[in-house]
Amino acid sequence: MKTHSGAKKRFRLTASGKVKRKKRNVRHLLVNKSSKRKRQLGKTTYVSSSFELEVKKMLGVS
């Protein structure tokens, strides 16, 4: 089964099996956002546990 090409560009697996992702809302309209908010948006975060299984299926990991 092929991996979802959109998912493999957006998500990465960690060594412990969690799924990392980048945060949204950092592409445009940055003038209206505070410096603190923009700084926090630059960091990576993890996919929520309720959505993690679905993402792993798209990545071909089960």
PDB file of N, H, CA, C and O in Angstrom:
ATOM      1  N   MET A   1       0.844  -1.183   0.000  1.00  0.00           N
ATOM      2  CA  MET A   1       0.000   0.000   0.000  1.00  0.00           C
ATOM      3  C   MET A   1       0.891   1.248   0.000  1.00  0.00           C
ATOM      4  O   MET A   1       1.884   1.316   0.724  1.00  0.00           O
ATOM      5  N   LYS A   2       0.519   2.226  -0.818  1.00  0.00           N
ATOM      6  H   LYS A   2      -0.288   2.171  -1.406  1.00  0.00           H
ATOM      7  CA  LYS A   2       1.334   3.436  -0.930  1.00  0.00           C
ATOM      8  C   LYS A   2       1.084   4.376   0.241  1.00  0.00           C
ATOM      9  O   LYS A   2       0.003   4.396   0.830  1.00  0.00           O
ATOM     10  N   THR A   3       2.115   5.154   0.563  1.00  0.00           N
ATOM     11  H   THR A   3       2.993   5.138   0.085  1.00  0.00           H
ATOM     12  CA  THR A   3       1.946   6.161   1.598  1.00  0.00           C
ATOM     13  C   THR A   3       1.232   7.364   1.009  1.00  0.00           C
ATOM     14  O   THR A   3       1.315   7.607  -0.195  1.00  0.00           O
ATOM     15  N   HIS A   4       0.542   8.108   1.833  1.00  0.00           N
ATOM     16  H   HIS A   4       0.475   7.911   2.811  1.00  0.00           H
ATOM     17  CA  HIS A   4      -0.158   9.321   1.424  1.00  0.00           C
ATOM     18  C   HIS A   4       0.890  10.404   1.219  1.00  0.00           C
ATOM     19  O   HIS A   4       1.568  10.792   2.170  1.00  0.00           O
ATOM     20  N   SER A   5       1.036  10.904  -0.020  1.00  0.00           N
ATOM     21  H   SER A   5       0.485  10.589  -0.793  1.00  0.00           H
ATOM     22  CA  SER A   5       2.143  11.810  -0.310  1.00  0.00           C
ATOM     23  C   SER A   5       2.002  13.148   0.407  1.00  0.00           C
ATOM     24  O   SER A   5       3.009  13.797   0.690  1.00  0.00           O
ATOM     25  N   GLY A   6       0.777  13.578   0.706  1.00  0.00           N
ATOM     26  H   GLY A   6      -0.041  13.051   0.476  1.00  0.00           H
ATOM     27  CA  GLY A   6       0.581  14.802   1.479  1.00  0.00           C
ATOM     28  C   GLY A   6       0.992  14.612   2.925  1.00  0.00           C
ATOM     29  O   GLY A   6       1.543  15.521   3.546  1.00  0.00           O
ATOM     30  N   ALA A   7       0.723  13.427   3.462  1.00  0.00           N
ATOM     31  H   ALA A   7       0.275  12.688   2.957  1.00  0.00           H
ATOM     32  CA  ALA A   7       1.050  13.141   4.857  1.00  0.00           C
ATOM     33  C   ALA A   7       2.552  13.013   5.061  1.00  0.00           C
ATOM     34  O   ALA A   7       3.075  13.463   6.081  1.00  0.00           O
ATOM     35  N   LYS A   8       3.250  12.410   4.112  1.00  0.00           N
ATOM     36  H   LYS A   8       2.825  12.045   3.284  1.00  0.00           H
ATOM     37  CA  LYS A   8       4.685  12.228   4.314  1.00  0.00           C
ATOM     38  C   LYS A   8       5.448  13.542   4.236  1.00  0.00           C
ATOM     39  O   LYS A   8       6.574  13.635   4.726  1.00  0.00           O
ATOM     40  N   LYS A   9       4.845  14.566   3.620  1.00  0.00           N
ATOM     41  H   LYS A   9       3.931  14.491   3.221  1.00  0.00           H
ATOM     42  CA  LYS A   9       5.461  15.887   3.595  1.00  0.00           C
ATOM     43  C   LYS A   9       5.205  16.658   4.889  1.00  0.00           C
ATOM     44  O   LYS A   9       5.971  17.562   5.226  1.00  0.00           O
ATOM     45  N   ARG A  10       4.153  16.320   5.611  1.00  0.00           N
ATOM     46  H   ARG A  10       3.532  15.586   5.337  1.00  0.00           H
ATOM     47  CA  ARG A  10       3.727  17.104   6.778  1.00  0.00           C
ATOM     48  C   ARG A  10       4.070  16.496   8.128  1.00  0.00           C
ATOM     49  O   ARG A  10       4.160  17.217   9.122  1.00  0.00           O
ATOM     50  N   PHE A  11       4.262  15.190   8.181  1.00  0.00           N
ATOM     51  H   PHE A  11       4.189  14.605   7.374  1.00  0.00           H
ATOM     52  CA  PHE A  11       4.447  14.506   9.464  1.00  0.00           C
ATOM     53  C   PHE A  11       5.742  13.722   9.493  1.00  0.00           C
ATOM     54  O   PHE A  11       6.201  13.224   8.465  1.00  0.00           O
ATOM     55  N   ARG A  12       6.337  13.614  10.690  1.00  0.00           N
ATOM     56  H   ARG A  12       5.964  14.019  11.525  1.00  0.00           H
ATOM     57  CA  ARG A  12       7.531  12.798  10.912  1.00  0.00           C
ATOM     58  C   ARG A  12       7.315  11.956  12.162  1.00  0.00           C
ATOM     59  O   ARG A  12       6.659  12.382  13.112  1.00  0.00           O
ATOM     60  N   LEU A  13       7.880  10.751  12.142  1.00  0.00           N
ATOM     61  H   LEU A  13       8.413  10.405  11.370  1.00  0.00           H
ATOM     62  CA  LEU A  13       7.789   9.869  13.298  1.00  0.00           C
ATOM     63  C   LEU A  13       9.012  10.056  14.183  1.00  0.00           C
ATOM     64  O   LEU A  13      10.129  10.204  13.688  1.00  0.00           O
ATOM     65  N   THR A  14       8.795  10.049  15.493  1.00  0.00           N
ATOM     66  H   THR A  14       7.888   9.929  15.895  1.00  0.00           H
ATOM     67  CA  THR A  14       9.899  10.107  16.437  1.00  0.00           C
ATOM     68  C   THR A  14      10.341   8.678  16.763  1.00  0.00           C
ATOM     69  O   THR A  14       9.685   7.712  16.376  1.00  0.00           O
ATOM     70  N   ALA A  15      11.444   8.561  17.468  1.00  0.00           N
ATOM     71  H   ALA A  15      11.977   9.347  17.783  1.00  0.00           H
ATOM     72  CA  ALA A  15      11.964   7.241  17.837  1.00  0.00           C
ATOM     73  C   ALA A  15      11.011   6.503  18.772  1.00  0.00           C
ATOM     74  O   ALA A  15      10.956   5.273  18.769  1.00  0.00           O
ATOM     75  N   SER A  16      10.256   7.268  19.579  1.00  0.00           N
ATOM     76  H   SER A  16      10.300   8.267  19.581  1.00  0.00           H
ATOM     77  CA  SER A  16       9.322   6.629  20.511  1.00  0.00           C
ATOM     78  C   SER A  16       7.979   6.303  19.854  1.00  0.00           C
ATOM     79  O   SER A  16       7.109   5.710  20.492  1.00  0.00           O
ATOM     80  N   GLY A  17       7.804   6.683  18.589  1.00  0.00           N
ATOM     81  H   GLY A  17       8.511   7.165  18.071  1.00  0.00           H
ATOM     82  CA  GLY A  17       6.574   6.339  17.880  1.00  0.00           C
ATOM     83  C   GLY A  17       5.537   7.443  17.824  1.00  0.00           C
ATOM     84  O   GLY A  17       4.458   7.249  17.264  1.00  0.00           O
ATOM     85  N   LYS A  18       5.847   8.608  18.399  1.00  0.00           N
ATOM     86  H   LYS A  18       6.723   8.766  18.854  1.00  0.00           H
ATOM     87  CA  LYS A  18       4.918   9.733  18.306  1.00  0.00           C
ATOM     88  C   LYS A  18       5.028  10.359  16.920  1.00  0.00           C
ATOM     89  O   LYS A  18       5.988  10.117  16.188  1.00  0.00           O
ATOM     90  N   VAL A  19       4.022  11.175  16.569  1.00  0.00           N
ATOM     91  H   VAL A  19       3.242  11.372  17.163  1.00  0.00           H
ATOM     92  CA  VAL A  19       4.017  11.829  15.267  1.00  0.00           C
ATOM     93  C   VAL A  19       4.195  13.323  15.471  1.00  0.00           C
ATOM     94  O   VAL A  19       3.392  13.969  16.145  1.00  0.00           O
ATOM     95  N   LYS A  20       5.268  13.874  14.875  1.00  0.00           N
ATOM     96  H   LYS A  20       5.920  13.349  14.328  1.00  0.00           H
ATOM     97  CA  LYS A  20       5.548  15.307  14.977  1.00  0.00           C
ATOM     98  C   LYS A  20       4.902  16.031  13.809  1.00  0.00           C
ATOM     99  O   LYS A  20       4.726  15.471  12.727  1.00  0.00           O
ATOM    100  N   ARG A  21       4.548  17.313  14.055  1.00  0.00           N
ATOM    101  H   ARG A  21       4.691  17.768  14.934  1.00  0.00           H
ATOM    102  CA  ARG A  21       4.010  18.146  12.987  1.00  0.00           C
ATOM    103  C   ARG A  21       4.374  19.595  13.261  1.00  0.00           C
ATOM    104  O   ARG A  21       4.728  19.960  14.382  1.00  0.00           O
ATOM    105  N   LYS A  22       4.282  20.424  12.209  1.00  0.00           N
ATOM    106  H   LYS A  22       3.995  20.127  11.298  1.00  0.00           H
ATOM    107  CA  LYS A  22       4.483  21.860  12.386  1.00  0.00           C
ATOM    108  C   LYS A  22       3.151  22.491  12.737  1.00  0.00           C
ATOM    109  O   LYS A  22       2.096  21.917  12.468  1.00  0.00           O
ATOM    110  N   LYS A  23       3.195  23.666  13.335  1.00  0.00           N
ATOM    111  H   LYS A  23       4.052  24.133  13.554  1.00  0.00           H
ATOM    112  CA  LYS A  23       1.961  24.362  13.687  1.00  0.00           C
ATOM    113  C   LYS A  23       1.427  25.134  12.496  1.00  0.00           C
ATOM    114  O   LYS A  23       2.167  25.437  11.559  1.00  0.00           O
ATOM    115  N   ARG A  24       0.145  25.450  12.532  1.00  0.00           N
ATOM    116  H   ARG A  24      -0.456  25.204  13.293  1.00  0.00           H
ATOM    117  CA  ARG A  24      -0.483  26.186  11.442  1.00  0.00           C
ATOM    118  C   ARG A  24      -0.481  27.680  11.749  1.00  0.00           C
ATOM    119  O   ARG A  24       0.000  28.096  12.803  1.00  0.00           O
ATOM    120  N   ASN A  25      -1.012  28.481  10.843  1.00  0.00           N
ATOM    121  H   ASN A  25      -1.403  28.143   9.987  1.00  0.00           H
ATOM    122  CA  ASN A  25      -1.171  29.941  11.000  1.00  0.00           C
ATOM    123  C   ASN A  25       0.145  30.706  11.009  1.00  0.00           C
ATOM    124  O   ASN A  25       0.274  31.692  11.734  1.00  0.00           O
ATOM    125  N   VAL A  26       1.119  30.275  10.224  1.00  0.00           N
ATOM    126  H   VAL A  26       1.013  29.473   9.636  1.00  0.00           H
ATOM    127  CA  VAL A  26       2.386  30.997  10.228  1.00  0.00           C
ATOM    128  C   VAL A  26       2.783  31.451   8.814  1.00  0.00           C
ATOM    129  O   VAL A  26       3.928  31.849   8.597  1.00  0.00           O
ATOM    130  N   ARG A  27       1.861  31.395   7.866  1.00  0.00           N
ATOM    131  H   ARG A  27       0.932  31.071   8.043  1.00  0.00           H
ATOM    132  CA  ARG A  27       2.164  31.697   6.468  1.00  0.00           C
ATOM    133  C   ARG A  27       1.950  33.167   6.101  1.00  0.00           C
ATOM    134  O   ARG A  27       2.797  33.765   5.438  1.00  0.00           O
ATOM    135  N   HIS A  28       0.848  33.745   6.518  1.00  0.00           N
ATOM    136  H   HIS A  28       0.159  33.259   7.056  1.00  0.00           H
ATOM    137  CA  HIS A  28       0.564  35.131   6.125  1.00  0.00           C
ATOM    138  C   HIS A  28      -0.218  35.824   7.237  1.00  0.00           C
ATOM    139  O   HIS A  28      -0.576  35.200   8.236  1.00  0.00           O
ATOM    140  N   LEU A  29      -0.482  37.120   7.057  1.00  0.00           N
ATOM    141  H   LEU A  29      -0.191  37.628   6.245  1.00  0.00           H
ATOM    142  CA  LEU A  29      -1.155  37.953   8.070  1.00  0.00           C
ATOM    143  C   LEU A  29      -0.378  37.972   9.382  1.00  0.00           C
ATOM    144  O   LEU A  29      -0.968  37.972  10.462  1.00  0.00           O
ATOM    145  N   LEU A  30       0.960  37.989   9.279  1.00  0.00           N
ATOM    146  H   LEU A  30       1.440  37.989   8.402  1.00  0.00           H
ATOM    147  CA  LEU A  30       1.793  37.927  10.475  1.00  0.00           C
ATOM    148  C   LEU A  30       1.870  39.263  11.203  1.00  0.00           C
ATOM    149  O   LEU A  30       2.283  39.315  12.362  1.00  0.00           O
ATOM    150  N   VAL A  31       1.475  40.347  10.529  1.00  0.00           N
ATOM    151  H   VAL A  31       1.140  40.305   9.588  1.00  0.00           H
ATOM    152  CA  VAL A  31       1.506  41.673  11.160  1.00  0.00           C
ATOM    153  C   VAL A  31       0.537  41.728  12.330  1.00  0.00           C
ATOM    154  O   VAL A  31       0.794  42.412  13.320  1.00  0.00           O
ATOM    155  N   ASN A  32      -0.568  41.017  12.222  1.00  0.00           N
ATOM    156  H   ASN A  32      -0.777  40.461  11.418  1.00  0.00           H
ATOM    157  CA  ASN A  32      -1.609  41.051  13.249  1.00  0.00           C
ATOM    158  C   ASN A  32      -1.298  40.154  14.447  1.00  0.00           C
ATOM    159  O   ASN A  32      -1.975  40.241  15.471  1.00  0.00           O
ATOM    160  N   LYS A  33      -0.292  39.302  14.333  1.00  0.00           N
ATOM    161  H   LYS A  33       0.258  39.231  13.501  1.00  0.00           H
ATOM    162  CA  LYS A  33       0.012  38.362  15.406  1.00  0.00           C
ATOM    163  C   LYS A  33       1.140  38.910  16.276  1.00  0.00           C
ATOM    164  O   LYS A  33       2.052  39.577  15.786  1.00  0.00           O
ATOM    165  N   SER A  34       1.065  38.623  17.551  1.00  0.00           N
ATOM    166  H   SER A  34       0.324  38.082  17.949  1.00  0.00           H
ATOM    167  CA  SER A  34       2.088  39.109  18.475  1.00  0.00           C
ATOM    168  C   SER A  34       3.394  38.337  18.272  1.00  0.00           C
ATOM    169  O   SER A  34       3.404  37.230  17.733  1.00  0.00           O
ATOM    170  N   SER A  35       4.488  38.948  18.714  1.00  0.00           N
ATOM    171  H   SER A  35       4.480  39.847  19.152  1.00  0.00           H
ATOM    172  CA  SER A  35       5.802  38.320  18.582  1.00  0.00           C
ATOM    173  C   SER A  35       5.845  37.001  19.341  1.00  0.00           C
ATOM    174  O   SER A  35       6.433  36.027  18.870  1.00  0.00           O
ATOM    175  N   LYS A  36       5.226  36.970  20.508  1.00  0.00           N
ATOM    176  H   LYS A  36       4.749  37.761  20.891  1.00  0.00           H
ATOM    177  CA  LYS A  36       5.205  35.746  21.303  1.00  0.00           C
ATOM    178  C   LYS A  36       4.482  34.634  20.558  1.00  0.00           C
ATOM    179  O   LYS A  36       4.938  33.491  20.536  1.00  0.00           O
ATOM    180  N   ARG A  37       3.351  34.976  19.948  1.00  0.00           N
ATOM    181  H   ARG A  37       2.980  35.905  19.966  1.00  0.00           H
ATOM    182  CA  ARG A  37       2.574  33.976  19.218  1.00  0.00           C
ATOM    183  C   ARG A  37       3.348  33.446  18.011  1.00  0.00           C
ATOM    184  O   ARG A  37       3.352  32.243  17.751  1.00  0.00           O
ATOM    185  N   LYS A  38       4.000  34.345  17.276  1.00  0.00           N
ATOM    186  H   LYS A  38       3.997  35.322  17.486  1.00  0.00           H
ATOM    187  CA  LYS A  38       4.775  33.925  16.118  1.00  0.00           C
ATOM    188  C   LYS A  38       5.950  33.039  16.523  1.00  0.00           C
ATOM    189  O   LYS A  38       6.288  32.085  15.822  1.00  0.00           O
ATOM    190  N   ARG A  39       6.565  33.358  17.651  1.00  0.00           N
ATOM    191  H   ARG A  39       6.291  34.133  18.221  1.00  0.00           H
ATOM    192  CA  ARG A  39       7.680  32.557  18.168  1.00  0.00           C
ATOM    193  C   ARG A  39       7.208  31.155  18.521  1.00  0.00           C
ATOM    194  O   ARG A  39       7.884  30.175  18.208  1.00  0.00           O
ATOM    195  N   GLN A  40       6.060  31.052  19.166  1.00  0.00           N
ATOM    196  H   GLN A  40       5.510  31.848  19.420  1.00  0.00           H
ATOM    197  CA  GLN A  40       5.512  29.747  19.537  1.00  0.00           C
ATOM    198  C   GLN A  40       5.106  28.937  18.305  1.00  0.00           C
ATOM    199  O   GLN A  40       5.216  27.711  18.303  1.00  0.00           O
ATOM    200  N   LEU A  41       4.637  29.618  17.260  1.00  0.00           N
ATOM    201  H   LEU A  41       4.547  30.614  17.262  1.00  0.00           H
ATOM    202  CA  LEU A  41       4.220  28.932  16.040  1.00  0.00           C
ATOM    203  C   LEU A  41       5.396  28.329  15.288  1.00  0.00           C
ATOM    204  O   LEU A  41       5.207  27.434  14.464  1.00  0.00           O
ATOM    205  N   GLY A  42       6.594  28.800  15.555  1.00  0.00           N
ATOM    206  H   GLY A  42       6.748  29.527  16.225  1.00  0.00           H
ATOM    207  CA  GLY A  42       7.769  28.260  14.891  1.00  0.00           C
ATOM    208  C   GLY A  42       8.191  26.902  15.414  1.00  0.00           C
ATOM    209  O   GLY A  42       8.963  26.201  14.760  1.00  0.00           O
ATOM    210  N   LYS A  43       7.702  26.520  16.571  1.00  0.00           N
ATOM    211  H   LYS A  43       7.075  27.089  17.103  1.00  0.00           H
ATOM    212  CA  LYS A  43       8.092  25.254  17.187  1.00  0.00           C
ATOM    213  C   LYS A  43       7.242  24.102  16.657  1.00  0.00           C
ATOM    214  O   LYS A  43       6.143  24.306  16.142  1.00  0.00           O
ATOM    215  N   THR A  44       7.769  22.907  16.790  1.00  0.00           N
ATOM    216  H   THR A  44       8.662  22.741  17.208  1.00  0.00           H
ATOM    217  CA  THR A  44       7.006  21.728  16.386  1.00  0.00           C
ATOM    218  C   THR A  44       6.170  21.238  17.558  1.00  0.00           C
ATOM    219  O   THR A  44       6.436  21.567  18.714  1.00  0.00           O
ATOM    220  N   THR A  45       5.163  20.450  17.238  1.00  0.00           N
ATOM    221  H   THR A  45       4.948  20.183  16.299  1.00  0.00           H
ATOM    222  CA  THR A  45       4.298  19.880  18.257  1.00  0.00           C
ATOM    223  C   THR A  45       3.952  18.462  17.845  1.00  0.00           C
ATOM    224  O   THR A  45       4.399  17.997  16.797  1.00  0.00           O
ATOM    225  N   TYR A  46       3.172  17.773  18.644  1.00  0.00           N
ATOM    226  H   TYR A  46       2.809  18.150  19.496  1.00  0.00           H
ATOM    227  CA  TYR A  46       2.807  16.393  18.358  1.00  0.00           C
ATOM    228  C   TYR A  46       1.351  16.315  17.932  1.00  0.00           C
ATOM    229  O   TYR A  46       0.523  17.126  18.346  1.00  0.00           O
ATOM    230  N   VAL A  47       1.052  15.326  17.099  1.00  0.00           N
ATOM    231  H   VAL A  47       1.725  14.666  16.763  1.00  0.00           H
ATOM    232  CA  VAL A  47      -0.322  15.069  16.687  1.00  0.00           C
ATOM    233  C   VAL A  47      -1.081  14.526  17.898  1.00  0.00           C
ATOM    234  O   VAL A  47      -0.537  13.748  18.681  1.00  0.00           O
ATOM    235  N   SER A  48      -2.336  14.942  18.043  1.00  0.00           N
ATOM    236  H   SER A  48      -2.778  15.574  17.406  1.00  0.00           H
ATOM    237  CA  SER A  48      -3.130  14.479  19.184  1.00  0.00           C
ATOM    238  C   SER A  48      -3.344  12.968  19.096  1.00  0.00           C
ATOM    239  O   SER A  48      -3.339  12.383  18.013  1.00  0.00           O
ATOM    240  N   SER A  49      -3.527  12.364  20.252  1.00  0.00           N
ATOM    241  H   SER A  49      -3.531  12.840  21.131  1.00  0.00           H
ATOM    242  CA  SER A  49      -3.630  10.902  20.320  1.00  0.00           C
ATOM    243  C   SER A  49      -4.843  10.368  19.571  1.00  0.00           C
ATOM    244  O   SER A  49      -4.821   9.238  19.083  1.00  0.00           O
ATOM    245  N   SER A  50      -5.904  11.170  19.475  1.00  0.00           N
ATOM    246  H   SER A  50      -5.922  12.088  19.872  1.00  0.00           H
ATOM    247  CA  SER A  50      -7.100  10.717  18.769  1.00  0.00           C
ATOM    248  C   SER A  50      -6.889  10.659  17.259  1.00  0.00           C
ATOM    249  O   SER A  50      -7.601   9.933  16.566  1.00  0.00           O
ATOM    250  N   PHE A  51      -5.928  11.410  16.746  1.00  0.00           N
ATOM    251  H   PHE A  51      -5.350  12.001  17.309  1.00  0.00           H
ATOM    252  CA  PHE A  51      -5.681  11.482  15.308  1.00  0.00           C
ATOM    253  C   PHE A  51      -4.424  10.721  14.905  1.00  0.00           C
ATOM    254  O   PHE A  51      -4.156  10.537  13.718  1.00  0.00           O
ATOM    255  N   GLU A  52      -3.660  10.282  15.892  1.00  0.00           N
ATOM    256  H   GLU A  52      -3.878  10.431  16.856  1.00  0.00           H
ATOM    257  CA  GLU A  52      -2.359   9.670  15.640  1.00  0.00           C
ATOM    258  C   GLU A  52      -2.455   8.386  14.827  1.00  0.00           C
ATOM    259  O   GLU A  52      -1.645   8.167  13.926  1.00  0.00           O
ATOM    260  N   LEU A  53      -3.423   7.540  15.127  1.00  0.00           N
ATOM    261  H   LEU A  53      -4.081   7.718  15.859  1.00  0.00           H
ATOM    262  CA  LEU A  53      -3.571   6.271  14.415  1.00  0.00           C
ATOM    263  C   LEU A  53      -3.879   6.499  12.939  1.00  0.00           C
ATOM    264  O   LEU A  53      -3.367   5.783  12.078  1.00  0.00           O
ATOM    265  N   GLU A  54      -4.710   7.491  12.646  1.00  0.00           N
ATOM    266  H   GLU A  54      -5.126   8.072  13.345  1.00  0.00           H
ATOM    267  CA  GLU A  54      -5.065   7.808  11.270  1.00  0.00           C
ATOM    268  C   GLU A  54      -3.851   8.296  10.474  1.00  0.00           C
ATOM    269  O   GLU A  54      -3.672   7.930   9.312  1.00  0.00           O
ATOM    270  N   VAL A  55      -3.028   9.120  11.108  1.00  0.00           N
ATOM    271  H   VAL A  55      -3.173   9.417  12.052  1.00  0.00           H
ATOM    272  CA  VAL A  55      -1.829   9.627  10.447  1.00  0.00           C
ATOM    273  C   VAL A  55      -0.840   8.493  10.203  1.00  0.00           C
ATOM    274  O   VAL A  55      -0.220   8.433   9.142  1.00  0.00           O
ATOM    275  N   LYS A  56      -0.687   7.597  11.171  1.00  0.00           N
ATOM    276  H   LYS A  56      -1.191   7.646  12.034  1.00  0.00           H
ATOM    277  CA  LYS A  56       0.235   6.476  11.017  1.00  0.00           C
ATOM    278  C   LYS A  56      -0.203   5.566   9.875  1.00  0.00           C
ATOM    279  O   LYS A  56       0.640   5.018   9.165  1.00  0.00           O
ATOM    280  N   LYS A  57      -1.500   5.401   9.693  1.00  0.00           N
ATOM    281  H   LYS A  57      -2.184   5.846  10.270  1.00  0.00           H
ATOM    282  CA  LYS A  57      -1.997   4.601   8.578  1.00  0.00           C
ATOM    283  C   LYS A  57      -1.639   5.256   7.240  1.00  0.00           C
ATOM    284  O   LYS A  57      -1.274   4.574   6.283  1.00  0.00           O
ATOM    285  N   MET A  58      -1.750   6.590   7.188  1.00  0.00           N
ATOM    286  H   MET A  58      -2.047   7.144   7.966  1.00  0.00           H
ATOM    287  CA  MET A  58      -1.403   7.295   5.969  1.00  0.00           C
ATOM    288  C   MET A  58       0.083   7.195   5.666  1.00  0.00           C
ATOM    289  O   MET A  58       0.489   7.205   4.503  1.00  0.00           O
ATOM    290  N   LEU A  59       0.904   7.097   6.727  1.00  0.00           N
ATOM    291  H   LEU A  59       0.575   7.089   7.672  1.00  0.00           H
ATOM    292  CA  LEU A  59       2.342   6.982   6.567  1.00  0.00           C
ATOM    293  C   LEU A  59       2.787   5.546   6.315  1.00  0.00           C
ATOM    294  O   LEU A  59       3.963   5.300   6.046  1.00  0.00           O
ATOM    295  N   GLY A  60       1.864   4.604   6.398  1.00  0.00           N
ATOM    296  H   GLY A  60       0.908   4.804   6.617  1.00  0.00           H
ATOM    297  CA  GLY A  60       2.194   3.212   6.165  1.00  0.00           C
ATOM    298  C   GLY A  60       2.775   2.502   7.366  1.00  0.00           C
ATOM    299  O   GLY A  60       3.403   1.452   7.228  1.00  0.00           O
ATOM    300  N   VAL A  61       2.568   3.072   8.554  1.00  0.00           N
ATOM    301  H   VAL A  61       2.058   3.925   8.666  1.00  0.00           H
ATOM    302  CA  VAL A  61       3.062   2.474   9.801  1.00  0.00           C
ATOM    303  C   VAL A  61       1.853   2.039  10.611  1.00  0.00           C
ATOM    304  O   VAL A  61       0.914   2.816  10.788  1.00  0.00           O
ATOM    305  N   SER A  62       1.862   0.831  11.096  1.00  0.00           N
ATOM    306  H   SER A  62       2.625   0.199  10.952  1.00  0.00           H
ATOM    307  CA  SER A  62       0.732   0.395  11.927  1.00  0.00           C
ATOM    308  C   SER A  62       1.193  -0.373  13.125  1.00  0.00           C
ATOM    309  O   SER A  62       0.372  -0.813  13.929  1.00  0.00           O
TER     310      SER A  62
END
